[in-house]
Amino acid sequence: MRAAGLFIIAITIAFGCKKKKEEEVIAPEIEIVSLSETTVKQFDNQVTLTIKYKDNDGDLGYTSSDTLALSVKDSRLNKADKYFVPLLAPINSDIMIEGNLDVQLAPFFLLGNGSSETVTLTVQLEDRSGNLSNEAVSPSLTITQ
């Protein structure tokens, strides 16, 4: 009886762990490392956003530049700009990857009538499985005339 009870517990644990692993969603994680500039003149300065990424199954990036996986939303706007992310690991490699990714952002411009505006950028990365990373928010960026 005791051996049968241990066997049932062992089977329950084995199937329980397997089920949990199948339900696990593997989403990338990101954080903002830096902005190359914190004050820019509208239309003039090129800003580079550096993000740190980590992905447990390595399915970040695409081969086609028509597929845009990184969204960067200016806090003044309703829609995010989308950016291409190249392959960060070979397709079907299923490995843990991490590193930094530099993104050249589109030029910034003033929306209002003032001589400057301050914005933050909300960044999110999507992997090839459709999993979305956490949202990371940049330090403030000031745009001037």
ZIURJO-V163263 format. One line per field, one symbol per residue. burial: I if it has 9 or more other ideal C-beta (glycine too) atoms within 8 Angstrom, else O. A space follows every 50 residues. Layout:
BEGIN
burial: ???
END
This chain:
BEGIN
burial: OOOOOOOOOOOOOOOOOOOOOOOOOOIIIIOIOOIOOOOIOIOOOOIIII IIIIIOIIOIIIOOOOOOIIIIIIOOOOOIIOIIIOIIIOOOOOOOIOOO IOIOIOIIOIOOOOOIIOIIIIIIIIIOOOIOIOOIOIOOIIIIO
END
